[in-house]
Amino acid sequence: MAKPVIGITSTIALHNQIPSVDLAEKVVKAVMNAGGVPIVLPVGNVELASDWIKACDGLILSSGEDVDPYLYKAEPSPKLQKTFKQRDEVEMELVKQALQQKKPIFAICRGIGVLNVALGGSLMQDIETGLPNACKHYQEAGRTDVTHRIQIVKDSLLHQVIGSEEIRVNSLHHQAIGRLAPPLKQVASAADGVIEAVEGKAGMPYVLGVQWHPEELAANDAAMARLFTVLIERASEKSI
């Protein structure tokens, strides 16, 4: 049986002053280690989204810039950081096409925000502004360090994968889900109430989004590695 192809979204960054396709290498390695074939999807344009999803068996929405608040009908907060509207629009179309073609989706950090907005939700543009009693969600510790606890809903898919109702995660974000999109359900949260993971409701294709960075932990944490393994397993069903 052919290994499933996993499309991973990327951004554009300057390397030696040349605009270049940019993606954290650990996401690619996590997919390969889980038995998938990673394909990096450039920003491109909305018209290519359907073809990209047809070529892939699963989709990962990767981390990166803030999501443009215009897309959820909000004005920009003074704490809004860099946005990339073209990337937002392409990724929202990728979500739409993946759902239509019933391909599994795994969303990471920024990706959970894109997923939520694509399905009709909104974002908290800056956690400290919107939630004065928030814990520290943009850690100063290393990317592979875990710094705050999350509670996982028992009997959720995430609980089945992780095998625990409470874990500590690495946290590198200043935005979070605001109004939860109707097709999604909350399956994990931080002590301050920030949504840390979502899943698709019954009847949807496989959809899982996490606010932390499991790709940074997967090499040394079996539970984090399983998040990628489960995606590959679901994508394998589409590659037969």
C-alpha positions in Angstrom: 0.0 0.0 0.0 1.3 3.4 -0.9 2.3 5.8 1.9 -0.2 8.6 2.3 0.8 12.0 1.0 0.4 14.8 3.6 0.2 18.4 2.3 1.7 20.9 4.8 1.0 24.6 4.5 3.9 27.1 4.5 4.6 30.8 4.3 7.0 33.1 2.5 10.1 34.5 4.3 13.2 36.3 3.1 16.3 34.1 2.8 19.3 36.2 1.6 16.7 38.8 0.6 15.0 36.3 -1.7 11.3 35.5 -1.0 11.3 31.8 -0.2 8.9 29.0 0.8 9.3 28.6 4.6 8.2 25.8 6.9 9.5 24.5 10.2 11.5 21.4 9.4 10.2 19.5 12.5 6.7 19.3 11.0 8.2 17.5 7.9 10.2 15.2 10.1 7.2 14.3 12.3 5.2 13.3 9.2 8.0 11.2 7.8 8.6 9.5 11.2 4.9 8.7 11.4 5.0 7.0 8.0 3.7 9.7 5.7 5.1 11.4 2.6 5.3 15.2 3.4 4.6 17.7 0.6 5.1 21.4 1.3 2.3 23.5 -0.1 3.4 27.0 -1.2 1.1 29.9 -0.6 0.1 30.1 -4.3 -3.5 31.1 -5.0 -7.0 30.1 -4.1 -7.7 28.5 -7.5 -5.0 25.8 -6.8 -6.5 24.7 -3.5 -8.8 22.0 -5.0 -5.9 20.5 -7.0 -3.6 20.5 -4.0 -6.1 18.6 -1.9 -6.8 16.1 -4.7 -3.1 15.4 -4.8 -2.9 14.8 -1.0 -4.4 12.3 1.4 -4.3 14.6 4.4 -3.7 18.2 5.3 -1.6 19.9 8.0 -2.3 23.6 8.7 1.1 24.8 10.1 2.0 27.7 12.4 3.0 31.2 11.5 1.5 34.7 11.2 -1.6 36.2 12.9 -4.9 35.7 11.1 -6.3 38.8 9.4 -9.2 40.0 11.6 -11.0 41.2 8.5 -11.8 37.5 7.8 -13.9 37.3 11.0 -15.4 40.8 10.6 -13.2 42.5 13.3 -11.1 45.6 13.4 -7.3 45.1 14.1 -6.3 45.3 17.7 -3.2 47.4 18.6 -1.5 44.1 19.6 -2.2 42.5 16.3 1.1 41.2 14.8 2.1 40.5 11.2 -0.6 39.1 9.0 -0.5 37.5 5.5 -4.0 37.8 4.0 -3.1 35.8 0.8 -2.0 32.9 3.0 -5.2 33.1 5.1 -7.4 33.0 2.1 -5.6 30.0 0.5 -5.6 28.0 3.7 -9.3 28.7 4.3 -10.0 27.4 0.9 -7.8 24.3 1.6 -10.0 23.7 4.7 -13.1 23.9 2.5 -11.7 21.6 -0.1 -10.4 19.0 2.4 -13.8 18.8 4.0 -15.6 18.5 0.7 -13.1 15.8 -0.4 -13.3 14.2 3.0 -9.5 14.4 3.6 -8.3 14.5 7.3 -7.1 17.8 8.7 -4.6 18.4 11.5 -4.2 22.0 12.6 -1.2 23.3 14.6 -1.0 26.6 16.5 -1.9 29.3 13.9 -3.6 26.4 12.0 -6.3 26.0 14.7 -7.1 29.7 14.3 -7.4 29.4 10.5 -9.5 26.3 10.9 -11.9 28.0 13.3 -12.2 31.2 11.2 -12.7 29.1 8.0 -15.7 27.3 9.7 -17.3 30.5 10.9 -15.6 31.3 14.3 -13.5 34.2 15.5 -10.2 34.8 17.3 -9.0 36.6 20.4 -6.5 38.9 18.7 -4.3 39.1 21.8 -4.8 36.9 24.8 -3.3 39.3 27.4 -5.6 42.1 26.2 -8.7 39.9 26.0 -8.1 37.9 29.1 -6.4 39.9 31.9 -6.0 36.8 34.2 -4.4 34.7 31.4 -1.5 32.4 32.1 1.7 32.9 30.0 0.9 31.5 26.5 4.0 32.8 24.7 6.7 31.1 26.7 10.3 32.4 27.0 11.5 28.8 27.5 12.9 26.8 24.7 10.5 25.4 22.0 10.9 21.9 23.3 10.1 22.8 26.9 6.6 22.4 28.3 5.3 25.2 30.4 1.6 25.1 31.3 -1.1 22.5 31.9 -4.1 21.7 29.8 -7.2 19.7 30.7 -8.4 17.2 28.0 -12.1 16.2 27.8 -12.5 12.6 28.7 -13.7 10.3 25.9 -12.6 12.8 23.2 -10.5 11.6 20.3 -7.6 13.7 21.7 -8.0 11.9 25.0 -7.8 8.5 23.2 -4.6 9.6 21.4 -2.9 11.3 24.4 -4.1 8.8 27.0 -4.4 11.4 29.8 -6.8 14.0 31.0 -4.0 16.5 31.9 -0.7 17.2 30.2 1.8 20.1 30.0 2.4 21.6 26.6 4.8 24.1 24.9 3.1 27.4 24.3 4.1 29.8 21.6 1.1 31.9 20.7 -0.5 35.2 21.6 -3.8 34.6 19.7 -6.5 32.0 20.6 -10.0 30.9 19.6 -12.6 33.5 20.5 -16.1 32.4 19.3 -15.9 28.7 18.5 -17.1 27.7 15.0 -20.3 25.7 15.1 -18.9 22.6 13.4 -16.2 22.3 16.0 -16.2 21.2 19.7 -13.7 22.2 22.4 -11.8 19.2 23.7 -9.0 20.8 25.8 -8.4 24.0 27.6 -5.9 25.8 29.8 -6.5 26.8 33.4 -7.5 30.3 32.2 -10.1 29.0 29.9 -8.2 29.4 26.6 -9.2 26.7 24.1 -6.3 24.4 23.5 -7.7 21.8 21.2 -10.8 21.2 19.0 -12.3 18.4 17.0 -14.9 18.2 14.3 -18.4 17.3 15.5 -20.1 14.0 14.6 -20.5 13.5 10.8 -17.5 15.5 9.8 -14.3 14.0 8.3 -11.4 13.7 10.7 -10.5 17.2 12.0 -8.2 17.9 15.0 -6.6 21.2 16.0 -4.2 21.9 18.8 -2.9 25.2 20.0 0.6 24.0 21.0 3.5 22.6 18.9 3.5 18.8 19.0 6.1 18.7 16.2 8.7 20.2 18.6 8.0 17.4 21.1 7.3 14.4 18.9 10.8 13.1 18.7 10.9 12.5 22.5 7.3 12.2 23.5 5.3 9.2 22.3 1.9 10.9 22.9 2.9 13.9 20.7 4.2 11.5 18.0 0.8 9.7 18.1 -0.9 12.9 17.0 0.9 12.5 13.7 0.5 8.7 13.5 -3.2 9.0 13.8 -3.3 11.5 11.0 -1.3 9.2 8.8 -3.6 6.3 9.7 -6.7 8.3 8.7 -5.0 9.5 5.6 -4.0 5.9 4.7 -7.7 5.2 4.4 -7.8 7.8 1.6 -4.7 6.6 -0.2 -6.0 3.0 -0.9 
